[in-house]
Amino acid sequence: MIAFVSGPVAALAPDTAVVEVGGVGMAVQCTPATLATLRVGRPAKLATSLVVREDSLTLYGFADDDERQTFELLQTASGVGPRLAQAMLAVHSPDALRRAVSAGDEKALTAVPGIGKKGAQKLLLELKDRLGEPLGTGGPAVGAPVTQGWRDQLHAALIGLGYATREADEAVAAVTPQAEAAEGNPQVGQLLKAALQTLNRTR
């Protein structure tokens, strides 16, 4: 198992970071919040989880070991693969997920794209004894997405991808109507893709 990767960031994309490790570029799938902390050319260390399939090897990267462990625990629930587990961590921090599960908060889980009411009920039952108790009292309240500060996260992600501050400001303004239409739960990953499309059109 590859427990972590450490090295300079060679490239950034909307859902992937490439970290140079011993002269090899390791492509790591990350949430928008994790990508927003990275900068091309700067050193980075990401906790990782390798997902092996018959036709692929995919490396998922996380800000810390807690995120990685939560990612792996989420996949022990039936119907939860790596993509959905990562989507859950893109919306909620590990502690917010633990609080949601311990409180039986369906609304928190249905805030994740791909999880409906029935799916949330099933996950609450399956994960109740697996995720454990919340580690701290701080952080977002139950059901509060990590992406509440979506403007800051989106702006930081665009700067990290190499865009100028003015370009990032314009892109954030361009996707603001889409974010406001998301009923309080804007998904930074989707907004980042939309922002990149607007920037590509203006170049």
C-alpha positions as CSV (number, residue, x, y, z in Angstrom):
1,M,0.0,0.0,0.0
2,I,1.2,3.5,-0.8
3,A,0.5,5.3,2.6
4,F,1.5,8.8,1.4
5,V,3.3,10.7,-1.4
6,S,5.6,13.6,-0.8
7,G,7.3,15.9,-3.3
8,P,6.9,19.0,-5.4
9,V,3.5,19.6,-7.1
10,A,4.1,19.2,-10.8
11,A,0.6,20.0,-12.0
12,L,-3.0,20.6,-10.9
13,A,-6.3,19.9,-12.5
14,P,-9.9,20.2,-11.3
15,D,-9.8,16.9,-9.5
16,T,-6.2,15.7,-9.7
17,A,-2.8,16.7,-8.4
18,V,0.4,15.4,-9.9
19,V,3.2,15.0,-7.3
20,E,6.7,14.3,-8.4
21,V,8.1,11.4,-6.3
22,G,11.6,10.2,-7.2
23,G,11.4,11.5,-10.8
24,V,7.9,9.9,-11.3
25,G,4.7,12.0,-11.6
26,M,2.1,10.4,-9.3
27,A,-1.5,11.4,-10.3
28,V,-3.6,11.7,-7.1
29,Q,-7.4,12.2,-7.1
30,C,-8.2,14.9,-4.5
31,T,-11.2,16.9,-3.2
32,P,-11.4,20.6,-4.2
33,A,-10.6,21.6,-0.6
34,T,-7.4,19.6,-0.7
35,L,-6.4,20.9,-4.1
36,A,-7.0,24.4,-3.0
37,T,-4.1,24.0,-0.5
38,L,-1.6,23.0,-3.2
39,R,0.6,25.1,-5.4
40,V,2.5,24.1,-8.5
41,G,6.2,23.9,-7.7
42,R,5.7,23.8,-3.9
43,P,6.3,20.7,-1.8
44,A,3.3,18.7,-0.7
45,K,2.6,15.6,1.4
46,L,-0.6,13.8,0.9
47,A,-1.9,10.8,2.8
48,T,-3.1,8.3,0.1
49,S,-5.3,5.3,-0.5
50,L,-4.7,3.0,-3.5
51,V,-7.8,1.6,-5.1
52,V,-7.1,-1.4,-7.3
53,R,-9.6,-2.5,-10.0
54,E,-9.2,-5.0,-12.8
55,D,-8.6,-2.2,-15.3
56,S,-7.1,0.5,-13.2
57,L,-5.0,1.6,-10.3
58,T,-6.3,4.9,-8.8
59,L,-4.5,6.8,-6.0
60,Y,-6.7,9.0,-3.9
61,G,-5.1,11.8,-1.8
62,F,-6.1,13.5,1.5
63,A,-5.0,16.3,3.7
64,D,-4.3,14.0,6.6
65,D,-4.6,10.4,7.9
66,D,-8.0,11.0,9.4
67,E,-9.5,11.9,6.0
68,R,-7.9,8.8,4.5
69,Q,-9.2,6.5,7.3
70,T,-12.7,7.9,6.9
71,F,-12.5,7.5,3.2
72,E,-11.7,3.8,3.6
73,L,-14.3,3.3,6.4
74,L,-17.0,4.8,4.2
75,Q,-16.3,2.2,1.5
76,T,-17.2,-0.6,4.0
77,A,-20.9,0.4,3.6
78,S,-22.7,-1.4,0.7
79,G,-23.0,0.7,-2.4
80,V,-20.2,3.2,-1.5
81,G,-17.3,3.1,-3.8
82,P,-14.3,5.4,-3.9
83,R,-16.0,8.1,-6.0
84,L,-18.9,8.5,-3.6
85,A,-16.7,8.3,-0.5
86,Q,-14.6,11.1,-2.0
87,A,-17.7,13.1,-2.8
88,M,-18.8,12.8,0.9
89,L,-15.5,14.1,2.0
90,A,-15.7,17.0,-0.5
91,V,-18.9,18.1,1.2
92,H,-18.2,17.2,4.8
93,S,-15.1,17.0,7.0
94,P,-14.5,13.6,8.7
95,D,-15.8,15.0,12.0
96,A,-18.9,16.5,10.4
97,L,-19.6,13.0,8.9
98,R,-19.1,11.4,12.3
99,R,-21.5,13.9,13.9
100,A,-24.1,13.4,11.2
101,V,-24.0,9.6,11.5
102,S,-24.1,9.6,15.3
103,A,-27.1,12.1,15.2
104,G,-28.9,10.2,12.5
105,D,-28.9,13.3,10.3
106,E,-30.3,12.4,6.9
107,K,-30.2,15.9,5.6
108,A,-26.4,16.1,6.0
109,L,-25.9,13.0,3.8
110,T,-28.4,14.0,1.2
111,A,-26.4,17.2,0.7
112,V,-23.9,14.9,-1.0
113,P,-24.5,14.5,-4.8
114,G,-25.6,10.9,-5.5
115,I,-27.2,10.2,-2.1
116,G,-31.0,10.3,-1.9
117,K,-33.2,9.9,1.2
118,K,-33.3,6.1,1.1
119,G,-29.6,5.9,0.5
120,A,-28.9,8.2,3.4
121,Q,-31.1,6.1,5.7
122,K,-29.2,3.0,4.7
123,L,-25.8,4.6,5.2
124,L,-26.8,5.9,8.7
125,L,-27.6,2.3,9.7
126,E,-24.5,0.8,8.2
127,L,-22.0,3.4,9.3
128,K,-23.3,4.0,12.9
129,D,-20.9,1.6,14.5
130,R,-18.0,2.1,12.0
131,L,-17.1,5.8,11.9
132,G,-16.9,6.2,15.7
133,E,-17.5,9.3,17.8
134,P,-16.6,12.9,16.7
135,L,-13.0,13.7,17.7
136,G,-13.6,17.4,18.5
137,T,-16.3,19.9,19.2
138,G,-15.1,22.4,16.6
139,G,-15.7,22.5,12.9
140,P,-18.9,22.7,10.9
141,A,-22.2,21.8,12.6
142,V,-24.1,18.7,11.6
143,G,-25.2,19.1,8.0
144,A,-23.1,22.1,7.4
145,P,-21.0,21.6,4.2
146,V,-17.3,22.2,4.3
147,T,-18.0,24.2,1.1
148,Q,-19.8,27.0,2.8
149,G,-16.9,29.3,2.0
150,W,-17.1,28.2,-1.6
151,R,-15.9,31.6,-2.9
152,D,-12.6,31.4,-1.0
153,Q,-12.1,27.7,-1.9
154,L,-12.8,28.3,-5.5
155,H,-10.6,31.4,-5.7
156,A,-7.7,29.6,-4.0
157,A,-8.1,26.6,-6.4
158,L,-7.9,28.8,-9.5
159,I,-4.9,30.7,-8.1
160,G,-3.3,27.3,-7.4
161,L,-4.0,26.3,-11.1
162,G,-1.9,29.3,-12.2
163,Y,-4.6,31.8,-13.0
164,A,-4.1,35.5,-12.2
165,T,-6.0,37.1,-9.3
166,R,-8.1,39.1,-11.8
167,E,-9.0,36.0,-13.8
168,A,-9.9,34.1,-10.6
169,D,-12.1,37.1,-9.5
170,E,-13.9,37.1,-12.9
171,A,-14.5,33.4,-12.9
172,V,-15.9,33.4,-9.4
173,A,-18.3,36.2,-10.4
174,A,-19.3,34.2,-13.5
175,V,-20.3,31.1,-11.5
176,T,-22.0,32.9,-8.6
177,P,-25.5,32.6,-10.1
178,Q,-25.0,28.8,-10.4
179,A,-23.7,28.6,-6.8
180,E,-26.7,30.7,-5.5
181,A,-29.1,28.4,-7.3
182,A,-27.7,25.4,-5.4
183,E,-30.0,26.1,-2.4
184,G,-27.2,26.7,0.1
185,N,-25.1,23.6,-0.9
186,P,-22.8,24.7,-3.8
187,Q,-20.4,22.0,-4.8
188,V,-16.9,23.4,-5.3
189,G,-15.9,20.7,-7.7
190,Q,-18.7,21.5,-10.1
191,L,-18.2,25.2,-9.7
192,L,-14.5,24.8,-10.5
193,K,-15.3,23.0,-13.7
194,A,-17.7,25.7,-14.7
195,A,-15.2,28.4,-13.8
196,L,-12.5,26.8,-15.9
197,Q,-15.0,26.6,-18.9
198,T,-15.6,30.4,-18.6
199,L,-11.9,31.1,-18.4
200,N,-11.2,28.9,-21.5
201,R,-13.8,30.8,-23.4
202,T,-12.2,34.2,-22.6
203,R,-8.6,33.1,-23.5
